[in-house]
Amino acid sequence: MDEELTDTQTPRRRVTDPEEALALLERAVPGLTGLRRPARAVIDWTMFEEGLGTRLPSDFKHLAEWYPTFDIGGFLLVALPEPGGERQALQDTRDALEVLADAWLEPGLGLPAHPAPGGLLPWGESCDSDKFMWSTTGPTPQDWVVTVATRGGAWWHFGGGAVQFLAEYCTGGLEPWGLPPINLEVSPS
């Protein structure tokens, strides 16, 4: 695969508050609120994060506590741990890491898979096999940026969290380098 890390898109303002990030996503994808849980789910983050060997960003955890796994436009699958399904979600993440390391990462790219320092950790995927990941660099998971790897070979960073990335992709607030425009229909997966 002819991969090339293109560039970084920096949001006007990085949203670090998980509730604010979720509100941005809910405004960007109006049908999303129809999937919102009636009460915040209790997810065993300790088991999940210990199994990954890292803490996860608070915006992602907040999203998972309020929403089940969903897809946007029949294109982008946002895989979220479910209460009671944390072990399966952990195994799915490990499987995705194995695919990432075996089929996507080339030595010249300089981006290893997690758990290598600064390694890529997947959190979503498209129906075209585009990968949505965190670059696990920075002092805390709140400092991680999103890395996008498209099947067409475009690799780029978004200087914000996963939930802000989703909101800005859906509103056209970022250039979707190598990605198609997204349909805002949302459904559980």
C-alpha positions as CSV (number, residue, x, y, z in Angstrom):
1,M,0.0,0.0,0.0
2,D,1.4,3.4,-0.9
3,E,0.8,5.3,2.3
4,E,1.8,8.8,2.9
5,L,1.1,10.9,6.0
6,T,-0.3,14.0,4.5
7,D,-0.9,16.7,7.2
8,T,-2.7,17.7,10.3
9,Q,-6.0,19.5,10.4
10,T,-6.3,21.7,13.5
11,P,-9.7,22.6,14.7
12,R,-10.4,26.2,15.5
13,R,-10.7,25.2,19.2
14,R,-10.0,21.8,20.6
15,V,-13.0,20.6,22.7
16,T,-11.7,18.9,25.8
17,D,-14.9,18.7,27.8
18,P,-16.6,15.3,27.1
19,E,-20.2,16.8,27.6
20,E,-19.5,19.6,25.2
21,A,-18.0,17.2,22.6
22,L,-21.0,15.0,22.8
23,A,-23.4,18.0,22.5
24,L,-21.5,19.0,19.3
25,L,-21.9,15.5,17.9
26,E,-25.6,15.4,18.8
27,R,-26.1,18.7,17.0
28,A,-24.1,17.5,14.0
29,V,-26.1,14.2,13.7
30,P,-29.7,15.0,14.7
31,G,-30.9,11.4,14.5
32,L,-28.2,10.3,17.0
33,T,-30.2,11.3,20.0
34,G,-32.8,8.6,19.1
35,L,-30.2,6.0,20.1
36,R,-29.3,7.7,23.4
37,R,-29.6,5.5,26.4
38,P,-32.2,6.6,29.0
39,A,-29.6,6.4,31.7
40,R,-25.8,6.5,31.7
41,A,-24.4,3.0,31.3
42,V,-21.9,1.5,33.7
43,I,-18.9,0.2,31.7
44,D,-16.0,-1.6,33.4
45,W,-13.4,0.8,32.2
46,T,-10.8,-0.5,34.6
47,M,-10.9,-4.0,33.0
48,F,-11.0,-2.6,29.5
49,E,-8.2,-0.1,30.0
50,E,-6.0,-2.6,31.9
51,G,-6.5,-5.0,29.0
52,L,-5.4,-2.4,26.5
53,G,-2.6,-1.2,28.7
54,T,-3.7,2.4,28.6
55,R,-6.4,4.8,29.7
56,L,-8.8,6.1,27.0
57,P,-9.9,9.6,26.3
58,S,-12.8,10.9,28.4
59,D,-14.8,12.0,25.4
60,F,-14.9,8.5,24.0
61,K,-15.8,7.0,27.4
62,H,-18.6,9.5,27.8
63,L,-19.9,8.7,24.3
64,A,-19.9,4.9,25.1
65,E,-21.7,5.5,28.4
66,W,-24.6,7.2,26.6
67,Y,-24.7,5.4,23.2
68,P,-24.4,1.9,21.9
69,T,-22.2,1.1,18.9
70,F,-23.6,2.9,15.9
71,D,-22.9,3.8,12.3
72,I,-23.3,7.0,10.5
73,G,-24.5,7.0,6.9
74,G,-24.0,3.2,6.6
75,F,-20.4,4.2,6.2
76,L,-18.6,4.9,9.5
77,L,-18.9,2.4,12.3
78,V,-18.1,3.8,15.8
79,A,-17.4,0.7,17.9
80,L,-18.2,1.3,21.6
81,P,-17.8,-1.1,24.5
82,E,-21.2,-2.2,25.9
83,P,-22.0,-2.9,29.5
84,G,-21.3,-6.6,30.1
85,G,-19.6,-6.8,26.7
86,E,-16.3,-5.2,27.7
87,R,-14.3,-8.5,27.2
88,Q,-15.6,-8.9,23.7
89,A,-14.9,-5.2,22.9
90,L,-11.4,-5.7,24.2
91,Q,-10.9,-8.7,22.0
92,D,-12.3,-6.9,19.0
93,T,-9.8,-4.0,19.6
94,R,-6.9,-6.5,19.9
95,D,-8.0,-8.1,16.6
96,A,-8.2,-4.7,15.0
97,L,-4.7,-3.9,16.3
98,E,-3.4,-7.1,14.8
99,V,-4.9,-6.3,11.4
100,L,-3.6,-2.7,11.6
101,A,0.0,-4.0,12.4
102,D,-0.1,-6.7,9.7
103,A,-1.8,-5.1,6.8
104,W,-1.7,-1.3,7.2
105,L,1.5,-0.2,8.9
106,E,4.7,0.0,6.9
107,P,8.1,0.6,8.6
108,G,8.7,3.8,6.6
109,L,5.6,5.4,7.9
110,G,6.9,5.9,11.4
111,L,3.6,5.2,13.1
112,P,3.6,1.9,15.0
113,A,0.6,0.1,16.5
114,H,-0.3,0.4,20.1
115,P,1.2,-0.7,22.6
116,A,4.3,0.8,21.1
117,P,5.0,4.3,22.5
118,G,2.8,6.7,20.5
119,G,1.3,3.8,18.7
120,L,-2.0,3.9,16.8
121,L,-5.1,2.6,18.6
122,P,-8.2,2.1,16.5
123,W,-11.7,3.3,17.5
124,G,-13.7,3.2,14.3
125,E,-13.7,1.9,10.7
126,S,-15.6,2.6,7.5
127,C,-17.4,0.1,5.3
128,D,-14.6,0.8,2.9
129,S,-12.0,-0.3,5.5
130,D,-10.8,3.3,6.2
131,K,-9.3,3.3,9.7
132,F,-10.0,5.9,12.5
133,M,-7.5,5.8,15.3
134,W,-5.8,7.7,18.1
135,S,-2.1,8.5,18.0
136,T,-1.4,7.7,21.6
137,T,1.1,10.6,22.1
138,G,1.0,13.2,24.7
139,P,1.0,13.4,28.5
140,T,-2.6,12.1,28.8
141,P,-5.2,10.5,26.6
142,Q,-7.0,13.9,26.4
143,D,-4.0,15.0,24.4
144,W,-4.2,12.3,21.7
145,V,-5.1,13.2,18.2
146,V,-7.1,11.3,15.7
147,T,-5.3,9.7,12.8
148,V,-7.2,8.7,9.6
149,A,-5.9,6.1,7.2
150,T,-8.0,5.8,4.0
151,R,-8.1,2.8,1.8
152,G,-7.0,5.0,-1.0
153,G,-3.7,5.7,0.8
154,A,-4.3,9.1,2.5
155,W,-3.0,9.3,6.0
156,W,-3.7,12.4,8.1
157,H,-4.2,13.7,11.6
158,F,-7.0,15.7,13.2
159,G,-5.8,17.8,16.2
160,G,-8.8,16.9,18.4
161,G,-10.5,14.0,20.0
162,A,-12.6,11.3,18.4
163,V,-16.0,12.8,19.3
164,Q,-15.0,16.2,18.0
165,F,-13.6,14.6,14.8
166,L,-17.0,12.9,14.2
167,A,-18.9,16.2,14.8
168,E,-16.6,18.1,12.4
169,Y,-16.6,15.4,9.8
170,C,-20.4,15.3,9.8
171,T,-20.8,19.1,9.6
172,G,-18.2,19.7,7.0
173,G,-16.0,21.5,9.6
174,L,-12.9,19.6,8.3
175,E,-11.6,18.6,4.9
176,P,-12.4,14.9,4.5
177,W,-9.1,14.2,2.8
178,G,-9.6,10.8,1.0
179,L,-13.0,10.3,2.6
180,P,-16.4,10.7,0.9
181,P,-19.0,13.2,2.1
182,I,-21.0,11.5,4.8
183,N,-24.8,10.8,5.0
184,L,-26.1,11.8,8.4
185,E,-28.5,8.9,8.8
186,V,-27.6,7.0,11.9
187,S,-28.4,3.5,13.0
188,P,-27.4,1.1,15.8
189,S,-25.0,-1.7,14.8
